[in-house]
Amino acid sequence: MSAPDNNRQNKRAYRLKPTKIALKGTFFELNDVGSGGIGLILQEGGPEFITGERLDHIPLELTSGPVSLQGVVSHISVLTDKTICGIRFILTGDQFDAVMQFQKERAT
């Protein structure tokens, strides 16, 4: 199964600097980032995610300081070499600018 790029409304960046994001007490490698969300690489035996699950604290590290966002698990995609958890952000106020800055800082 390939990544669900054909259905995306927001462009994603896949060529990223190595980045880890802490959720559920575990660090996950960032697979991709877009203006509407992120994809994390799930680890076998790690915490489980359920489609529709709300995440109240998604920490993103920016050069200007950390930001915390909320999101919803939008999909779990099983690929030949990895499993991706797609998380759609629930943005308020100026958080969109923070996501765009994070995307810019993480892109190679």
C-alpha positions in Angstrom: 0.0 0.0 0.0 1.4 3.4 -0.8 1.0 6.6 1.2 -2.3 8.3 0.7 -0.9 11.2 -1.3 -3.6 11.2 -3.9 -6.3 12.3 -1.4 -4.3 15.0 0.3 -5.4 18.6 0.4 -2.2 19.8 1.9 1.3 19.3 0.4 3.6 17.2 2.6 7.4 17.4 3.0 9.0 14.0 3.1 12.7 14.9 2.9 13.2 15.9 6.5 16.0 16.3 9.0 15.9 13.5 11.5 13.2 14.5 14.0 11.6 12.8 17.0 8.3 13.7 18.5 7.2 12.5 22.0 3.7 11.1 22.3 2.3 8.7 24.9 5.7 8.5 26.6 7.5 7.3 23.5 9.6 9.1 20.9 8.5 8.6 17.3 10.4 9.4 14.1 8.8 12.1 11.9 8.0 10.7 8.5 6.4 13.7 6.9 4.9 17.1 7.7 2.4 19.3 6.0 0.3 22.4 6.9 -2.5 20.2 8.1 -0.6 17.5 10.1 2.2 15.0 10.5 3.0 11.4 9.9 4.9 9.4 12.5 6.6 6.1 12.0 5.1 3.6 14.5 7.3 1.1 16.2 6.4 -2.5 16.7 5.4 -3.1 20.3 5.0 0.6 20.9 1.9 2.5 22.0 -1.1 2.0 19.8 -3.1 4.7 18.1 -6.7 4.5 17.0 -8.2 6.3 14.0 -10.3 9.2 15.5 -8.3 9.3 18.7 -7.8 12.8 20.0 -4.3 13.9 21.0 -4.3 16.9 23.3 -0.5 17.5 23.4 1.7 17.2 20.3 5.0 19.0 21.1 6.8 20.6 18.2 10.3 22.1 18.7 10.9 25.3 16.8 14.0 27.4 16.9 11.9 30.1 18.6 10.7 27.7 21.3 8.4 24.7 21.7 4.7 24.8 20.7 2.0 22.3 21.7 -0.8 21.4 19.3 -3.9 19.3 19.4 -4.7 16.7 16.8 -6.7 13.7 15.7 -5.4 10.4 14.4 -6.6 10.5 10.8 -5.2 7.2 9.5 -2.9 4.3 10.1 -1.1 3.2 6.9 0.8 0.0 6.7 3.5 0.2 4.0 6.0 -2.5 3.0 8.8 -1.0 5.1 7.0 0.9 7.9 3.7 1.8 9.5 2.7 5.5 9.5 0.3 7.2 11.9 -1.2 10.2 10.3 -2.3 13.0 12.6 -4.4 15.9 11.5 -3.8 19.1 13.5 -6.7 21.0 15.2 -5.3 24.5 14.8 -6.4 27.7 16.6 -5.1 31.3 16.4 -1.6 31.6 15.1 -0.8 27.9 15.3 -0.9 27.6 11.5 2.1 29.9 11.4 3.9 27.7 13.9 3.2 24.6 11.8 4.5 26.3 8.6 7.6 27.3 10.5 8.1 23.7 11.8 7.7 22.4 8.2 10.3 24.9 6.9 12.8 24.1 9.7 12.5 20.4 9.3 12.8 20.3 5.4 16.2 19.4 4.0 
